[in-house]
Amino acid sequence: MLQKFRPNIFRGFLLIGIAVGLCAGASAQTAASATSQTSSQTTAAPGPNQGVVSQKTLSLGMAMTIANATITECRAKGAKSAAVVLDRSGQIMVALRDEDAPPNTVEMARRKALTARMFNTTSAEFQKNTLPDSPRAGQRDVPEMLALSGGVPIKIGKEIIGSVGSSGSGLEADDACAKAGIAKVADLLK
């Protein structure tokens, strides 16, 4: 008689196992569905500071035109100078040095351009705003900044896309040379 029940017991355990397995699978699906519904309800919608950001970028051709026009303006004033154009992040795109310009002019032009880019103003304005008795005097201690005129931001509207620095022709002339470089491409910056 015991042999008669063994197959039935086996079938019973098998059926119970299948039923438990099916219930566990359905339970897991229900839990996963509930979790996904909860997470979709609690996930914040993308805000204004999330997602893709579009920016205008200074092209290499425009950077070269600005640098060449800056050097040309300085030559017209009788000076041997250097011009450096930086992109919006302050990285060098173009660096030019006239044949007879002193070697330090490239570094000075770069630092003037960097000052203009990092502080979003001309390096001449930076110089005025950071005089020793002003509240901003400590900004002159920021590494790589140079409080001398000759650095000018390159803007499209109010957006700064780079900067140019000029060095080697005297402070007022350096400022005028950098501005002349930007004026050369003014129609493209609208």
SULBELGI-V327262 format. One record per residue. N is the residue number from 0. RES is the residue in one small letter. D_CENTER is the distance of its C-alpha to the mean C-alpha in whole Angstrom. Layout:
# SULBELGI-V327262
{{N & RES & D_CENTER} {N & RES & D_CENTER}}
This chain:
# SULBELGI-V327262
{{0 & m & 85} {1 & l & 82} {2 & q & 81} {3 & k & 81} {4 & f & 78} {5 & r & 76} {6 & p & 75} {7 & n & 74} {8 & i & 72} {9 & f & 70} {10 & r & 69} {11 & g & 69} {12 & f & 66} {13 & l & 65} {14 & l & 64} {15 & i & 63} {16 & g & 60} {17 & i & 59} {18 & a & 59} {19 & v & 57} {20 & g & 55} {21 & l & 55} {22 & c & 54} {23 & a & 51} {24 & g & 50} {25 & a & 50} {26 & s & 49} {27 & a & 46} {28 & q & 45} {29 & t & 45} {30 & a & 43} {31 & a & 40} {32 & s & 41} {33 & a & 41} {34 & t & 38} {35 & s & 36} {36 & q & 37} {37 & t & 36} {38 & s & 33} {39 & s & 32} {40 & q & 33} {41 & t & 31} {42 & t & 28} {43 & a & 26} {44 & a & 25} {45 & p & 21} {46 & g & 20} {47 & p & 17} {48 & n & 14} {49 & q & 15} {50 & g & 15} {51 & v & 13} {52 & v & 10} {53 & s & 11} {54 & q & 9} {55 & k & 11} {56 & t & 10} {57 & l & 12} {58 & s & 15} {59 & l & 16} {60 & g & 20} {61 & m & 18} {62 & a & 17} {63 & m & 20} {64 & t & 22} {65 & i & 21} {66 & a & 22} {67 & n & 25} {68 & a & 26} {69 & t & 25} {70 & i & 27} {71 & t & 30} {72 & e & 30} {73 & c & 30} {74 & r & 33} {75 & a & 35} {76 & k & 35} {77 & g & 37} {78 & a & 34} {79 & k & 32} {80 & s & 29} {81 & a & 25} {82 & a & 22} {83 & v & 19} {84 & v & 16} {85 & l & 12} {86 & d & 9} {87 & r & 6} {88 & s & 5} {89 & g & 9} {90 & q & 10} {91 & i & 13} {92 & m & 14} {93 & v & 18} {94 & a & 20} {95 & l & 24} {96 & r & 27} {97 & d & 30} {98 & e & 33} {99 & d & 35} {100 & a & 32} {101 & p & 32} {102 & p & 29} {103 & n & 28} {104 & t & 26} {105 & v & 23} {106 & e & 22} {107 & m & 23} {108 & a & 21} {109 & r & 18} {110 & r & 18} {111 & k & 19} {112 & a & 16} {113 & l & 14} {114 & t & 16} {115 & a & 15} {116 & r & 12} {117 & m & 11} {118 & f & 14} {119 & n & 14} {120 & t & 17} {121 & t & 19} {122 & s & 20} {123 & a & 24} {124 & e & 23} {125 & f & 21} {126 & q & 25} {127 & k & 27} {128 & n & 25} {129 & t & 25} {130 & l & 29} {131 & p & 31} {132 & d & 32} {133 & s & 29} {134 & p & 28} {135 & r & 24} {136 & a & 26} {137 & g & 25} {138 & q & 21} {139 & r & 23} {140 & d & 23} {141 & v & 19} {142 & p & 19} {143 & e & 18} {144 & m & 19} {145 & l & 21} {146 & a & 23} {147 & l & 25} {148 & s & 25} {149 & g & 23} {150 & g & 19} {151 & v & 18} {152 & p & 15} {153 & i & 15} {154 & k & 15} {155 & i & 16} {156 & g & 18} {157 & k & 16} {158 & e & 12} {159 & i & 11} {160 & i & 10} {161 & g & 11} {162 & s & 14} {163 & v & 17} {164 & g & 19} {165 & s & 23} {166 & s & 26} {167 & g & 29} {168 & s & 31} {169 & g & 31} {170 & l & 29} {171 & e & 30} {172 & a & 30} {173 & d & 27} {174 & d & 25} {175 & a & 27} {176 & c & 26} {177 & a & 23} {178 & k & 23} {179 & a & 26} {180 & g & 23} {181 & i & 21} {182 & a & 24} {183 & k & 25} {184 & v & 22} {185 & a & 23} {186 & d & 24} {187 & l & 21} {188 & l & 19} {189 & k & 21}}
